[in-house]
Amino acid sequence: MVLALKIVKTVMAVIGYIFWYRKIIKVLSLLFTKKFPRTDAKHKYAVCIAARNEEAVIANLIESIRRQDYPSEYVTIFVVADNCTDKTAETARRAGAICYERFDKEHCTKGYALQYLFDCIKNDYGIQSFEGYFIFDADNLLKKDFISRMNDAFHSGEKVITSYRNAKNIDENPIASSYALHWLRTTRFESRGRSLMGISTRLQGTGFLFASELIKDGWNYTSLTEDREFTCDLISEGIMVTYQSEAEFYDEQPVSLKIAFRQRIRWGKGHLLAFKRFFVRLWKCTFFGKGWRSKVSAFDFQLTNFPYVIVMLPLKLASCVLTILTAAELVPWWEIGRRILKILIFDQFYIIPQAALIMAFEFKRMKKVKWWQYIYICVSFPLFGLVGDFATWIALFSKVQWKPIPHNSAVKIEDIEKSI
């Protein structure tokens, strides 16, 4: 048992050392970000929105796109109303978008909806008619200069660009606030440093732009997490995803624990499938990719895909049990329970100081709330990790289907601008 304990602790230590370099990325991200020079050049873009029963929010997104400070003649808005039973299509057309309707109950992920939309664009306009494509969810709202700032990065030669994701409803309840801080954490501790170093960051669902040449053969990312699949494919091919901190948009966070679990189970399953599918390709790129940026990005994203909770939780529990079994004295049952609860739940609470740090650095861009709300937002942050860990374990043993996340917020971009 002593030998087994040493082996378990050694494996845990090795995994910890492998991830250690990310501390450098966090420090860089905290302090610096990549900047792009302003340009007067104008590129032609298509905005693509996949929507399912989004009648309540789709018009507000389209309005925020139409009021951009970027010339409207360079922006065409496309919506795919996917298996809708409400007036999403009618509302989108009335707001000024070109809308296609799709009905396919068998292939119902967002990725399939986008595949259909790009096929329609190819047939009616030609993929190369637009230089770049934006992807948004129907609940998003864009800051007035969003497209202009993304255009700065695109004109500088970047092929794939992600942006600053803020929240409409960070103060609505602990579920929403934990999600909101997660997106802010990703940009503040991950994307900024990676882009500064010249390696790839990751796409996360919405709010990104890519060059039309990347889908000249169509959109082929139809899994439960099409953003993760797309990112894996890009990095495997040596294509970097960069981050533009000055381009900011807002989205609606889930407020129901049931909905949060449903979404996180889908994410968990999708990420596990991406790890399995791209494991070999990413390692090939790590060793044989063209240039150090491609190799480092592939290795880094291999670790992003790594099912950390699936591997580390059994190791932590094994270490706990073996430590108890090899103890010189009998360990009381309440101490055993305390140690297991610490591993399963209380270890998540170490990120509360991280939440406070995020809010301190992102204060100017966050929605202004009362002082006591900042405290509960900070304290609720561990909820995101707890839900995610349990959801990933459920996903491991479940057959998961894609289901939409309901959006009902009537907030407009003008309302948000007044609250900042």
Wavefront OBJ file of the C-alpha trace (Angstrom):
o trace
v 0.000 0.000 0.000
v 2.867 2.371 0.724
v 4.245 1.736 -2.757
v 0.799 2.278 -4.304
v 0.476 5.580 -2.424
v 3.864 6.719 -3.719
v 2.888 5.837 -7.277
v -0.412 7.734 -7.045
v 1.252 10.826 -5.580
v 3.996 10.682 -8.201
v 1.446 10.545 -11.028
v -0.436 13.501 -9.522
v 2.804 15.460 -9.166
v 3.827 14.767 -12.774
v 0.446 15.955 -14.070
v 0.798 19.080 -11.924
v 4.271 19.799 -13.314
v 3.066 19.386 -16.898
v 0.455 22.103 -16.335
v 2.868 24.382 -14.460
v 3.803 26.514 -17.511
v 0.261 27.863 -17.549
v 1.103 29.954 -14.500
v 3.334 32.008 -16.799
v 0.430 32.465 -19.220
v -1.801 33.607 -16.353
v 0.700 36.221 -15.177
v 1.166 37.550 -18.711
v -2.606 37.564 -19.277
v -3.203 39.439 -16.064
v -0.918 42.293 -17.068
v -0.743 42.468 -20.867
v -2.703 41.839 -24.045
v -2.042 41.943 -27.761
v -2.905 45.209 -29.514
v -3.896 45.721 -33.121
v -3.363 48.960 -35.067
v -6.470 50.813 -36.187
v -7.219 50.682 -39.900
v -9.450 52.560 -42.329
v -9.557 49.559 -44.664
v -12.958 47.907 -44.907
v -13.526 44.189 -45.401
v -16.780 42.564 -46.377
v -18.322 40.315 -43.729
v -21.265 37.992 -43.235
v -22.805 37.662 -39.787
v -24.158 34.160 -39.148
v -26.690 33.429 -36.412
v -28.132 30.014 -35.598
v -31.430 30.431 -33.742
v -34.011 28.042 -32.320
v -37.124 29.629 -30.842
v -35.308 32.909 -30.201
v -38.220 35.225 -30.984
v -37.693 37.093 -27.704
v -34.075 38.142 -28.343
v -33.167 37.893 -32.041
v -34.353 41.395 -32.983
v -32.221 43.015 -30.259
v -29.095 41.305 -31.604
v -29.825 42.349 -35.179
v -30.476 45.908 -34.026
v -27.100 45.994 -32.243
v -25.444 44.801 -35.477
v -27.243 47.378 -37.626
v -26.193 50.237 -35.333
v -22.478 49.385 -35.572
v -20.116 52.196 -36.508
v -18.867 49.967 -39.341
v -20.423 50.771 -42.761
v -23.568 48.679 -43.179
v -22.905 48.001 -46.877
v -19.985 45.801 -45.811
v -22.084 43.659 -43.444
v -24.776 41.136 -44.388
v -26.782 39.442 -41.639
v -27.853 35.821 -42.075
v -30.073 33.841 -39.703
v -30.942 30.160 -39.804
v -34.199 29.539 -37.965
v -33.524 25.951 -36.948
v -36.527 23.760 -36.106
v -38.391 26.786 -34.781
v -41.970 26.619 -33.576
v -42.282 30.339 -32.853
v -41.892 33.515 -34.941
v -38.083 33.614 -34.983
v -37.880 33.669 -38.799
v -40.551 36.354 -39.167
v -38.960 38.490 -36.447
v -35.481 38.162 -37.976
v -36.687 39.175 -41.440
v -38.630 42.105 -40.044
v -35.453 43.266 -38.248
v -33.504 43.236 -41.521
v -31.787 39.829 -41.700
v -31.768 37.295 -44.506
v -33.361 34.241 -42.931
v -33.373 30.605 -43.970
v -35.593 28.053 -42.272
v -34.468 24.508 -41.536
v -36.461 21.524 -40.249
v -34.510 18.382 -39.373
v -35.252 16.703 -36.042
v -32.533 14.055 -36.465
v -29.575 16.397 -36.988
v -30.332 19.124 -34.515
v -27.049 20.500 -33.144
v -26.013 24.096 -33.688
v -23.247 22.761 -35.929
v -25.771 21.206 -38.324
v -27.733 24.466 -38.399
v -24.569 26.368 -39.330
v -23.715 23.746 -41.944
v -27.117 24.301 -43.548
v -26.712 28.073 -43.375
v -23.288 28.020 -45.036
v -24.626 25.715 -47.742
v -27.399 28.241 -48.421
v -24.922 31.118 -48.536
v -22.705 29.128 -50.903
v -25.602 28.400 -53.258
v -27.112 31.896 -53.210
v -24.070 34.158 -52.841
v -20.876 32.097 -52.946
v -18.651 31.563 -49.900
v -15.955 33.826 -51.328
v -18.427 36.712 -51.667
v -17.508 37.557 -48.097
v -13.978 37.883 -46.767
v -14.872 36.782 -43.270
v -17.691 35.243 -41.253
v -18.861 36.197 -37.772
v -20.611 33.624 -35.576
v -23.093 34.809 -32.938
v -25.805 33.303 -30.768
v -29.221 34.906 -30.886
v -28.992 36.253 -27.325
v -25.791 38.231 -28.004
v -25.534 42.019 -28.123
v -22.622 43.886 -29.719
v -20.911 46.992 -28.475
v -21.099 49.721 -31.102
v -17.484 49.349 -32.309
v -17.337 45.540 -32.167
v -17.021 44.926 -35.906
v -14.569 47.826 -36.332
v -12.216 46.425 -33.711
v -12.470 42.898 -35.102
v -11.781 44.382 -38.533
v -8.538 45.863 -37.143
v -7.336 42.389 -36.182
v -8.565 40.811 -39.410
v -6.826 43.447 -41.542
v -3.572 42.776 -39.676
v -3.577 39.294 -41.178
v -5.243 37.179 -38.476
v -7.362 34.318 -39.818
v -9.408 33.482 -36.708
v -10.237 36.013 -33.986
v -12.194 35.690 -30.782
v -13.371 38.560 -28.603
v -14.215 39.850 -25.123
v -17.311 38.123 -23.756
v -19.271 40.056 -21.176
v -22.589 39.236 -19.498
v -26.023 40.830 -19.680
v -27.142 39.430 -16.347
v -24.143 38.902 -14.072
v -26.206 40.018 -11.085
v -29.345 37.952 -11.729
v -28.473 34.951 -9.526
v -25.460 32.809 -8.492
v -25.760 30.554 -11.568
v -25.583 33.500 -13.941
v -22.762 35.206 -12.032
v -20.625 32.043 -11.976
v -20.969 31.722 -15.748
v -20.191 35.405 -16.268
v -16.986 35.176 -14.221
v -15.962 32.056 -16.121
v -15.982 33.951 -19.430
v -14.087 36.846 -17.865
v -11.572 34.400 -16.388
v -10.952 32.844 -19.800
v -10.108 36.173 -21.390
v -8.163 37.583 -18.435
v -6.116 34.459 -17.588
v -5.926 32.600 -20.912
v -6.625 34.404 -24.170
v -4.680 37.577 -23.460
v -1.417 35.797 -22.609
v -1.613 33.218 -25.372
v -2.205 35.820 -28.073
v 0.594 37.959 -26.679
v 2.953 34.961 -26.895
v 1.856 34.206 -30.445
v 0.227 30.850 -29.680
v -3.388 29.897 -30.201
v -6.180 30.556 -27.753
v -9.573 28.841 -28.087
v -13.014 29.578 -29.477
v -15.915 29.431 -27.060
v -19.232 29.139 -28.783
v -19.865 32.617 -30.073
v -18.428 36.063 -30.766
v -15.697 35.069 -33.210
v -14.614 35.824 -36.781
v -12.803 33.657 -39.311
v -11.593 34.015 -42.898
v -13.848 32.627 -45.616
v -11.035 30.466 -47.002
v -11.297 28.232 -43.933
v -14.725 26.946 -44.989
v -14.241 26.872 -48.745
v -15.154 23.172 -48.538
v -18.097 23.815 -46.242
v -18.725 23.851 -42.495
v -17.922 20.378 -41.195
v -18.232 20.862 -37.417
v -21.486 19.326 -36.250
v -20.680 17.716 -32.887
v -22.160 18.588 -29.487
v -19.493 21.290 -29.116
v -18.783 22.609 -32.593
v -16.551 25.383 -31.227
v -14.184 22.881 -29.588
v -14.188 20.735 -32.746
v -13.419 23.750 -34.957
v -10.598 24.884 -32.643
v -9.029 21.413 -32.605
v -9.121 21.247 -36.381
v -7.604 24.710 -36.781
v -4.752 24.080 -34.369
v -4.070 20.645 -35.864
v -3.589 22.428 -39.194
v -1.278 25.045 -37.676
v -3.845 27.883 -37.778
v -3.808 30.200 -34.771
v -6.837 31.624 -32.957
v -6.012 35.103 -31.682
v -7.814 37.393 -29.239
v -8.983 40.978 -29.712
v -9.561 42.506 -26.282
v -11.098 45.702 -27.655
v -14.018 43.925 -29.364
v -16.718 43.414 -26.742
v -20.096 41.698 -26.803
v -22.632 40.540 -24.222
v -24.641 37.370 -23.818
v -27.299 35.985 -21.509
v -26.181 33.508 -18.857
v -28.336 30.591 -17.641
v -30.221 31.217 -14.403
v -31.611 27.714 -13.809
v -29.522 24.961 -12.189
v -31.378 22.417 -14.331
v -30.494 24.273 -17.531
v -26.911 24.784 -16.355
v -26.486 21.055 -15.710
v -27.999 20.209 -19.082
v -25.633 22.561 -20.871
v -22.572 21.459 -18.906
v -23.332 17.765 -19.542
v -23.413 18.554 -23.268
v -20.146 20.474 -22.996
v -18.584 17.640 -21.016
v -19.593 15.017 -23.572
v -18.492 17.190 -26.466
v -15.097 17.870 -24.909
v -14.539 14.182 -24.175
v -15.383 13.312 -27.775
v -13.051 16.041 -29.051
v -10.235 14.690 -26.875
v -10.763 11.225 -28.332
v -11.109 12.373 -31.923
v -8.183 14.808 -32.046
v -5.778 13.110 -29.625
v -3.531 11.680 -32.352
v -3.744 14.699 -34.651
v -2.751 17.141 -31.919
v 0.211 14.983 -30.870
v 1.321 14.749 -34.500
v 1.193 18.530 -34.725
v 3.047 18.818 -31.406
v 6.018 16.867 -32.783
v 5.809 17.503 -36.519
v 3.978 20.815 -36.892
v 5.431 23.661 -38.921
v 7.108 26.143 -36.589
v 7.300 26.458 -32.824
v 3.966 28.316 -32.567
v 2.105 25.438 -34.156
v 3.841 22.836 -31.983
v 3.338 24.713 -28.716
v -0.294 25.499 -29.564
v -1.030 21.844 -30.303
v 0.554 20.706 -27.038
v -1.232 23.418 -25.091
v -4.616 22.563 -26.571
v -4.032 18.877 -25.984
v -3.917 19.805 -22.296
v -7.048 21.942 -22.677
v -8.827 18.861 -24.025
v -7.336 16.634 -21.331
v -10.201 15.261 -19.148
v -8.621 16.602 -15.971
v -11.499 15.887 -13.601
v -11.939 12.330 -14.933
v -8.273 11.554 -14.317
v -7.534 13.580 -11.207
v -10.620 12.848 -9.084
v -9.928 9.063 -8.888
v -6.260 9.812 -8.155
v -7.181 12.217 -5.340
v -9.654 9.744 -3.837
v -7.119 6.907 -4.159
v -4.499 9.052 -2.427
v -6.970 9.826 0.367
v -7.939 6.165 0.879
v -4.356 4.908 0.728
v -3.221 7.589 3.175
v -5.917 6.463 5.615
v -5.086 2.783 5.175
v -1.375 3.361 5.764
v -1.895 5.654 8.766
v -0.278 4.568 12.022
v -3.516 5.187 13.921
v -7.155 4.494 13.129
v -8.744 7.492 11.375
v -12.245 8.340 12.710
v -15.156 8.152 10.265
v -15.887 11.898 10.444
v -12.323 12.672 9.406
v -12.706 10.301 6.447
v -15.928 12.077 5.467
v -14.297 15.493 5.825
v -11.417 14.513 3.544
v -13.738 13.122 0.871
v -15.970 16.219 0.988
v -12.871 18.366 0.667
v -11.893 16.536 -2.515
v -15.399 16.531 -4.005
v -16.576 20.007 -3.038
v -14.420 22.271 -0.890
v -11.318 22.162 -3.087
v -13.313 24.323 -5.517
v -13.402 27.215 -3.063
v -9.752 28.101 -3.608
v -10.853 30.089 -6.690
v -12.776 32.681 -4.633
v -9.652 34.905 -4.397
v -9.275 34.414 -8.160
v -12.824 35.708 -8.605
v -11.977 38.801 -6.559
v -8.904 39.389 -8.725
v -10.947 39.064 -11.919
v -13.514 41.569 -10.700
v -10.796 44.005 -9.662
v -9.197 43.930 -13.114
v -12.463 43.861 -15.073
v -14.362 46.350 -12.907
v -14.562 49.064 -15.576
v -16.154 46.670 -18.081
v -18.533 44.909 -15.697
v -22.136 45.888 -15.067
v -22.232 48.125 -12.001
v -24.044 46.573 -9.037
v -24.405 47.226 -5.316
v -21.387 46.506 -3.082
v -22.906 43.429 -1.452
v -23.617 41.931 -4.876
v -19.900 41.949 -5.674
v -19.413 39.751 -2.609
v -22.031 37.178 -3.580
v -20.786 37.170 -7.198
v -17.327 36.387 -5.877
v -18.496 33.712 -3.430
v -20.727 32.017 -6.003
v -17.891 31.443 -8.483
v -17.044 27.907 -7.235
v -20.519 26.849 -8.347
v -19.332 26.864 -11.967
v -16.586 24.341 -11.249
v -18.789 22.135 -9.065
v -21.524 21.896 -11.690
v -18.927 21.276 -14.388
v -17.157 18.472 -12.525
v -20.324 16.541 -11.722
v -21.699 17.158 -15.226
v -18.535 15.787 -16.829
v -18.832 12.558 -14.842
v -22.474 12.234 -15.865
v -21.493 12.884 -19.491
v -18.877 10.127 -19.360
v -21.564 7.489 -18.816
v -24.459 9.101 -20.692
v -25.776 9.373 -24.206
v -26.168 13.124 -24.646
v -28.377 14.974 -27.105
v -28.126 18.624 -28.054
v -30.888 20.772 -26.592
v -31.302 24.544 -26.880
v -30.779 26.937 -23.980
v -33.802 29.238 -23.521
v -33.201 33.002 -23.713
v -35.768 35.520 -22.547
v -33.885 38.708 -21.700
v -35.452 41.826 -23.221
v -32.300 43.861 -22.509
v -31.044 45.999 -25.387
v -27.520 47.217 -25.995
v -28.571 50.744 -24.986
v -29.676 49.444 -21.589
v -26.287 47.814 -21.022
v -24.356 50.899 -22.090
v -26.211 52.893 -19.437
v -25.295 50.399 -16.703
v -21.527 50.318 -17.355
l 1 2 3 4 5 6 7 8 9 10 11 12 13 14 15 16 17 18 19 20 21 22 23 24 25 26 27 28 29 30 31 32 33 34 35 36 37 38 39 40 41 42 43 44 45 46 47 48 49 50 51 52 53 54 55 56 57 58 59 60 61 62 63 64 65 66 67 68 69 70 71 72 73 74 75 76 77 78 79 80 81 82 83 84 85 86 87 88 89 90 91 92 93 94 95 96 97 98 99 100 101 102 103 104 105 106 107 108 109 110 111 112 113 114 115 116 117 118 119 120 121 122 123 124 125 126 127 128 129 130 131 132 133 134 135 136 137 138 139 140 141 142 143 144 145 146 147 148 149 150 151 152 153 154 155 156 157 158 159 160 161 162 163 164 165 166 167 168 169 170 171 172 173 174 175 176 177 178 179 180 181 182 183 184 185 186 187 188 189 190 191 192 193 194 195 196 197 198 199 200 201 202 203 204 205 206 207 208 209 210 211 212 213 214 215 216 217 218 219 220 221 222 223 224 225 226 227 228 229 230 231 232 233 234 235 236 237 238 239 240 241 242 243 244 245 246 247 248 249 250 251 252 253 254 255 256 257 258 259 260 261 262 263 264 265 266 267 268 269 270 271 272 273 274 275 276 277 278 279 280 281 282 283 284 285 286 287 288 289 290 291 292 293 294 295 296 297 298 299 300 301 302 303 304 305 306 307 308 309 310 311 312 313 314 315 316 317 318 319 320 321 322 323 324 325 326 327 328 329 330 331 332 333 334 335 336 337 338 339 340 341 342 343 344 345 346 347 348 349 350 351 352 353 354 355 356 357 358 359 360 361 362 363 364 365 366 367 368 369 370 371 372 373 374 375 376 377 378 379 380 381 382 383 384 385 386 387 388 389 390 391 392 393 394 395 396 397 398 399 400 401 402 403 404 405 406 407 408 409 410 411 412 413 414 415 416 417 418 419 420
